[in-house]
Amino acid sequence: MAEAVAANPPKPDYGLDAPVIVKRQFSRGGWFAGTGLVLFLINHNQYPNTSARLLAVLGFIGIAFWAVGAFMIWSSRVAKLELRDRLLDMLQLRGDEKTLDVGCGRGLMVIGAAKRLKSGKATGIDIWNPADLSGNSADACKQNAKIEGVSDRVRIETGDARRLVYPAGNYDVVISTLMIHNLPDEGDREQAVREMWRVLKPGGRLLIHDIFRTGEYARTLRALGAMDITLSGLSFLWCVPSRSLLARKS
């Protein structure tokens, strides 16, 4: 048994993003394709051409929903790992930084950062909403950190992005990926960005990757006096437009 475990070590699981939406895509695809098939079977003898065209249209819509669901799964299981590496490359970590990942989920970014640290420490916080990420929990994040061999450099806590408990100027790097847009109120999103900026040291860097709202975050950071604000081009993982934002605190 021990030899089998050594030959097949556990792998980290960073979860499926937006699991409810993914399930909805496959469910809608099944309804469209199934409805088209039922209508075809009922009517094909009397209306062969019309029923065939209807089956083709509804089947195509069903396949489109399935394709979106499959692409979202690929984005979560494959593409976001590559995205993590690109984002962390942007930070050019020395290895001695104190980093904070706001909305860390199952640990994708906080663990990725910790793997690049030597004497530094990485903290991750979340409110652990399972609608945002499958199996979202502090225990799942800690287990991934253990599997990745960075438990000694990672601290996981429960915390709200709008009310960070850390003192001002406490972190060299603050990261947030695919989290802020989950706050439905614009005032809450602005407050979250302000809090991340508050706990950042002078000279520190804030890195955000999110869908839809990055321009909004950039405006908030400009008002706060951020330096060297950089917005990336659009990408379309999870079938929605997303961008990265990097800013430096003077």
N, C-alpha and C positions, 0 to 999 in steps of 0.2 A: 504493500500500500504506500509506504513512504517513497519507494522508487517511482511509483506511478505519479505521485504528487510532484516529485522533483522533475519528472519528465514533462509534466503538463502544469506548469505554475499558473496560478490564477491571474487573470488579466483584469486591468481596471475597466470599469463600466461607467462611462460618463453620461449615460441616460439618453432618452429620446426627448428632444425638445418639442414643446407644444403637443403632447400626446393626444389630447382631446381632439385637436384639429386634424392630426394625422388619421385617427380612427374615423373621424367624420368624412374625410376624403374617400376612404375605402368603402364606408357605408353608403355614401351617395353614389359612388361608382356601381356598387352592387344593385342599388335600387333602379338606377337608369338602365343598366344592362338587363336586369331581371324583368323589368317592366316591358322593355322592347321585345324580349324573348317571348313573354306570355302573350303579348298582343299579336306577335307573329304567328304563334301556334294557334291562336283562336281564329285568326282572320286569313291565313295564307291560302286556304282553299278558295274562298270567295273573292278575296282581294290580294292576289299574289304579289303584284308589283308594289302596291301601296304599302302592304305589310312589310315587304322586304326593305323598302326605302325607310320606313319608320324604324325598323330594327337597326338599320345601318346608322341612322342619326342618333338614336338613343344609345346604341352600342358605342359609338364614337365618343359621346359625352361621358359614358361610364368609363371608358378606357382613359379619357383625359383626367378624370378624377383619380383613377388608380395611379396614373403616371405622376400626378402631383404628390400623392401620398408616398410613392416609392422614392421620388426625388427628395422629399423631406426626410425620409429615413436615411438616405445616403448622406444628406447634409449633416445629420446628427452623428452618424456612425463613422464617417470617413472625412468629409470635407472640413468639419469644424476642428478636427485634429490638425489638419494642415493650416487652417486659419490661425489656430493658437500659435503655431510656430512662427508664422509671418508676423503676427502682432508682437510677440515677445522679441523677435529680431529687431523690431523698430525701437525697442527700449535700450538695446545695447547695455544690458546689465553688467556691472563690474563683478558682482558677487557678494558685496557687503551691504546691500540695500535692505531697508525695512519696507516691505510691500504690503499693500492692502487690496484685496479683491472684494469688491462690493457686489453682492449677488452671486456668490461663488458656486451655488448649486452643488453638484457632485464633485467639484474640485478641478475642473479642466484647467482653468487659468492659474489658480493659486498653486496647484501642484506643478504645473509647467514652469511657473516662476521659481518655485522652490528648487527644482532640479537644476536651475542655473545659478543658484546661490551657493556660496561657500560659508562665509561667516554671517550672512544675512538671515532674516526670518521673514516668513510669508504668513499673513493672517487672512483668513477668508470669513466673510459673514453672509448670512442669508436669513430669510424668514421661512424658507423651506416649503414653498407652495408646490404641491404635486401637479397642479394644472400647468405650471410653467415647464416642468421637467419630470419625467417619469422617475419614480423612486427617490424623489428629492428629499434628502435628510442629512443631518449632520453626521450620523453614523455611516451612511454610504460614502460621504466625503472622506471621513477619517479612514475608512477601509481602503479606499483608493490610494490615499496617501501612504498607507502601510504597504500596499502592494507595490507602489512605485518607489518605495524605499526612502521617503522623505518625511516620515512622521516627526523626526526630531527637528525639522525646520519649518513645520506647519502648525499653525494654531487655528482652530475652527470654532467660531462663536455664532450665536444667534443675535442678529441686530438689524435694525431698520435703517435703510439708506438715508431717510429724511432726518434721522436723529442719531447720528453717530456718537458713540460714547467716548471717543478718543479725544485727547487734547489737541489744540491747534498745533500745526507744524510737527506732527508726530511721524509722518511717513515720507520716505524718499520717492516712492512710486505708488500711485493709486490706479487701479484697473477696474473697469466695469464692462462686461460684455452681455449684450442681449437681456438687460435687466430694466433699465430706466423706462423703456416704453411700456412696461407693465403697470406703471403708475398712470391711471387714467386722467388725472387732473394736471393741467399745465403747471399750476403753482407747486404741486408736489414734485414734479420733475425738476423744476428750477431749484427747489429746496434741496433735493438730492445732489444735484451738481454743485450747489454752494457748499454743502457739507463735505463732499469729497475734496473740494478746493480748500476748505478751511483746515482739514487735517494734513494737508500736504506741506512739506517743508519748503522754504524759499529755495529756488533752484530745482525743486522736484518736478516730476512729470506726471500728468494725468492722461491716461489712455482709455478711450471709450470706443466700443464697437456696438452699434445698435441699428435697429431698423427705423426708418421713417423720420426720426426726430433729431438727427445729428446737427442739422442747421440751427435748430432751436437751442441746443446745448452750446454751440459755438457762440451764439449771441449772448448767452448768459456769461460765458467765460470772458468774452471781450469786455463786458460791463464790469467784470471783476479785475480787469487789468492783466489778463493772461498774455503771455508772450509766445511767439512762434507757433501760433495755432495752425495746424495742418489738417486738412480734410482729404481723405482718399477719394478715389473714384468709386462709382457704385459697383457693388456685387449683388448677386441674386440668389444666394443660398436660401433655402427654405421657401423659395419662390417669391420672396419679397425683397425690395431694395434695401441694402444696408451699406453703411460707410464706417470708416474708422476716423477718429479724431484724436490728435495728439497735441497737447499744450504744455507749456513750461511756466512755472511760477517764478516771478522775478524776485 
